């Protein structure tokens, strides 16, 4: 019997295990369908998730459903916006809940949410993106214990690593909770219960483009009493930390259908002045445990009233301190005579009626004193400000009394006495004439550093006068890096820059003895993530030089020296306009390399890839200095480095810039016209010319005539195209054209007309023996092709073949002249030499027909035979002439024998 019972128990256990293993395969789809169908059928949004996994073991005796990549997407009027998303959503419920009928609600016991974002938005028309309830045509709503197929009998819940964002575009308010961690335990299935909660978050708050909180740390431990019958939530026991400021709360919140009722009071649990230091973010205040304080600091307040579409709670918040002091143990100075009398109030519950009175805020370090009074009304509407500030402060003493971050360490003597009256609506509309600011501000020996500056700025003297509409910069003398400056001018929108995120607008006059452009180029760090497939893990940081984004200024510049890398400009004048990360240069002129340069154009770092476009007018610049110092010129015309003299040129070019604002050569395009005034060449550094001369050994580079050399070229896609130009060597004209690449690959052709006298003694002897005046100025075309690289060129010419061909023809002419036949062939040969030379030459303009006729006449006189009688003796100038046949034989023997190196037969055939 016992064995049977054991078998039955074993079978049951196996059956239970089998069910636990098999159930997820059958029920996962059911859970996913229940959620998707119920949510999507009842809200004006789309719910989706990538995966739904059911486990019956991990949380036994409960079941756990884990959803991955949950997302809830809005429909119109917020089409495509994300209302909610989460990396993970875990739901825990009793196992038997899974086997209920489809009409029964599934009771959820625990919820865990990780990596979530709740993004609540009100548009300018006050539509809310969370209002996604589908309005039913049936106005009668039956009560149900289920909520979209689920009921919540929560015992605990947890939200980790999440974000809650609230944006109200109609009121210009943004509230963000980052790094949100929250958890609570309690039996929410009861009508009344106590929920034990813990919350950590970083809070940011911005209103009307003014940032009041920036990731300030908030912590709250609270026991919250819950009465579901009245929808009432009461603070029973709690303590909050805002940064390091402790606060305790008392009161309740009631959630009604039409509004919420709130009645809360809060206060600091003690009056220790350390509470004031706790208000500051911890990064600024550091550890306050060992700070010595005197006096008090009290914060207390209350909120009472309703929250609906037109009302906020009435409230009164007081911040007070009376003759307090504090001293950090590791700093030499104390802050004393600290007074605060500040009130924040709203007595009507109307948002616009919120105001702040700073009746007094003052402190002293040594004998330096700072005072501020202010009245700010309509804080949540068109904020109106009346304020006065005055004081004298040695700025170096601030870091000696308070632990400011190193980057904010200031130096200098500040004096201020300023009164201002303005409203934010006028500032936002740039109606600065409706504002009124008066007073003076000056600093001496001031030092300042910022991420938007390449080097610390040191002001020897700075003086501002505040006028109702503008700010006059009386003087700004100082240095940064290698640069000195003396600036005067006018700022047009200081309030807009301070309160409305506008750029500094103004007109300035700049004088400088030495101005280094690199001192004003900011290195902006960019982080590149790993590739999408997960390779190359980690981040790669690169630095990009940026033109400061906060400037919208026109600068009339006058500088003795302007330095850009290794280039020094002298006596620079012109207009520089900076706007939208673009610097526009107008009517700029300067001295450079012994000459003058004027330039106009712009440089922009606004887009991901920085760009520039420039027009340059160079006048009488030193050629070698220019081409040796500027990489661009070396790339465009590398051979010009060998020239000595002056350069006059017009250049237009544009392209991209590298991260350090140097031209990206492969992106350049433009045109250049150059007028070179030179008569000397440094041949030792010219592999191209040396290779050319080795092929044309009759040319002496030192005798090249380069006076008044003019050339034009264009460049694009890394290729420089040179338009044909001509240089002269004695009586040889050399025509050059072609192209090269930016990496100095050559493709050039030099065409020249070479007189016969340069072609060697054999040619000159042949011409002398022929004794034909038609051949006196004989030239042949020679083409030199230049390829390879600039430092290892490959030069080929047709000089050898041309000389060989000419030699053959001249020998044939001489042969024909010495024999008693072939007269026509001799004439044709000379004609072909002359006409062939003529057709290949562009530099000698002679009439081919007249040359042929001349050759015919000359050869006709030389070779014409007048047959005498056999016995008669022909006389010419009383000189006896031998028989014609004998004359021919002697000539052939003397000339051809000498030229051809062999004896002719006595008998001429």
C-alpha positions, 0 to 999 in steps of 0.5 A: 500500500505504501509503495502505491502511495509513493508511486502516486505521489511520484506520478503527481510530482512528475506531472507537476514538473511536466506542467511547469516545463510545458506550460510556458510553451503554451501560455507565453503567447496567451500572455503576450496576446492578452497585453497587446490586444487589451492595450491596443484596443483600448488606447490611442497608441501602439504597444509592442515588445520584442519578446515575452518569456514565461518562467515557472521556476525562477519565482516559484510558487509564482510565475514570472513574465519578462517582456523585452524592448517594450515601447508605447508609440503615440498616434496623432496629434503626437504621431510617432513620438515615444510615450514610454519604453523600457528595456525590461518589464517583469511581471510576477503573479500566482501560477494559477492566475495563468489558468483563468478564463479569458474573461477573468483578470490576472492579478499582478503581484510584483512589477520590475522595470529597468531602463525605462523612459516616460516622456510626458509632453504638452504641446503649444495647444496644451494637448497632452501626449499621455491622453491616449484613452479611447472614448467609448460611444457607450457612455455607461461604463460598467464597473469591473475589477479588471484593468485591461485584463489585469488587476493589481494586487501589488506587494512590491514594485521597483524602477531602476536606471530610468528617466522621467521627462516632462515638457510643457511647450505652452509654458516653456517648462522642462523637468527631467528626472535622470538616473531615476531609482525607485522602489516600494513595498506594501500590500496595495490590494488592501483598501488602506495600506502603508507603502514604504518607498525609496527614491534617488534621482538627478533633477533638472529644471528649466523655465523660459530658457533659464536653467534653475536646476541642473542634475541636482541630486535628490533623495527621498525615503518616505512612508506613504499612507494610502487610502484607496477609498478616498484616493488619499496619499499621506506623508507619515514619516519621511526625510528628503535630501536636495543635494545635501540639504535635509528636508522633512515633509508632512501633509497629504495629496488627494487625487480626484477626477477633476483635480488634485488637492494638496496640503504639504508643509516642509522644513529643515530639521535643524537650523545649522548653517551647514544647511545652506552649504547643502543647497549647493551641488556636492561637486561645488560644496564638497564634504561639509561634515568638517566645515566650521559654521556660526549662525543659522540657515532656515528653510520652511514652506507650505503648499496648500490648494488645488491643482487643475487646468487653471490653478496651482497650490498657494505657497510660501517659502522662506529662506533666512540666515542672520550674520552667519559664517563658515570656514572649510578646514583646508582653506585659509579664509572664511566667509562671514557676515552672511545674510539671507532674507528671501521669500518665494510666494504665491497667494492666489493659486494663479501661476502668473502671481508667483514672485520672489523677493530677495530683500537681502543677500550679502557676504564678506571675505576679509574686508571685501563685501558683496550685496544683492537686492532684487524683486522678481514678479510674475515668475511663471509668466512674463518675468519682471526683474528689478535688481541692484548689485554692488560690491568690491571683491578680490576674486582670488579670495573666493577660491581661498574661502570656498572649494570652487572647481579648478576650472572656475578659479578666478583672479582679479579685482572686481568692482560693480555698481549696477541697477537693472530693470527688465522683463523677459518678454522684451528680452525674448523679442529683442526689444532691449529699448524697453529694458533699463540697465545702468552702472559700471563694472570693472576688473583689473588683473582678471584671469578667466578660463572656459571650455570655449577658449583655447587658453586662459584670458588675462585682462589687465584692465576691463571697463564696462558702462551699462546704458539703457539699451547697450553696454559700452566696452570702454577698454579691454586690455589683455593677453591670451596665449601669445596674443595681446589685445586692446579692444573697445566697442559696443555690446548690443544684447547683453541681457539676451546673451545672459537670459535668452541663450543669444549670441553676443552681438556687438561691434568692436575695434581690435588693436594688437601688436601680436595676434596668434589665430590659434589662441582663439581656436577651440579644441572640441572633443568628440566621442566615437562609439563602437561599430554597430556590430559590436567591434572596436569596443570602447570610445575614440576621442578626437579634437576639432578646432571650432570657432566660438559659437557664442559670438555674433560680432563684427571686428575692425582689426589692426594688428602689427603681426598676425600668426597662423602656424609658422606664417607671420603676417605684418601690418594686418588691417580689415574687417572680421565678422564672426557669426554661426561659427563662421568667420568672414574676412573682408578687405583684409590686407597684410604684408607677407614675405616681403610683399603685400597680400589682400584677401577676402573669404570665409571659414566655417566650422558650423557643420561636421566638416569645416569648410573655407572659400578664399580669394587672394591677391598677392603682390611682389611676394618672395617666391622661395619664401612663399613656396617653402613656407606654405604647403598649398603652394608646394602642392600646386607648383612644386617646381616653383621652389627653385625660382628666385625672385618675386611673385604676383598672383591672383588665387581663388580656392575653396574646399574642406578643412581638417580638424585643426583647420588646415586645408584638406588638399584632396578637397581643394578646387580653384584657379591661380594666375601667376606673374613671376619676376625672376632671372635666377634658378636654384637648380640643385633642388630641381630633379625635374629640370636636371633630368630634362637637361640630361636628355637635352645636354645643349641647354644650360639652365642658368641661361634660361630666360624667365623674365616676365614669366606668366602662367595660369593653372586650375586645380580640382579633385587633386589634379593641377592642370597648367595652361600652356606657357612659353619660356625661352632659352637663347633662340629656343622657345619652349612651350610647356603644358600638362598636369600633376597630381597633389601627390606630385605625379607628373604628366607634362609635355615640353615642345621646343624648336631646336636650331640645327647648330645645337644638334651636334658637329655632324649636322653642322658639317653636313649643312656647311658642305651642302652650302645652301642658305635655305638650311641656315636657320634650319630648326627641328621640333623636339618633344620632351614628355615628363612623367613619374614623380617630382623627386624621381621624374621620368623624361623621354624625348624624340631628340635622338630619332629626330637628329638621326632622321635629319642626318640621313636626309642631309646626307642624301641631299649631298649625294644627289648634289654630287651626281649628274642625275637626281636633281629633282630628288635633291630639290624634293629632299631639301623641300621636305626638310624645310617643309617638315620642319615648318609643319611641326613648328609653331614658332617659325612662320615661313612660307613653305612654297617660297622655301621650295621655290628658293631651294629649286632656284638654288639647286637649279643654279648649282646642279644645272648642266650645260653640255659643252662640246667634247673638245671645247674647254669651258671658261668661267671668269677666265678660269678653265673648267674641267669636264663635268664628269671629272668634276662630279667624280672629284667632288664625290671622292672628296666629300662623300669619302670624308663623310661616309668613311669609304671610297666611292667607285671610280665609275659612277653608275 
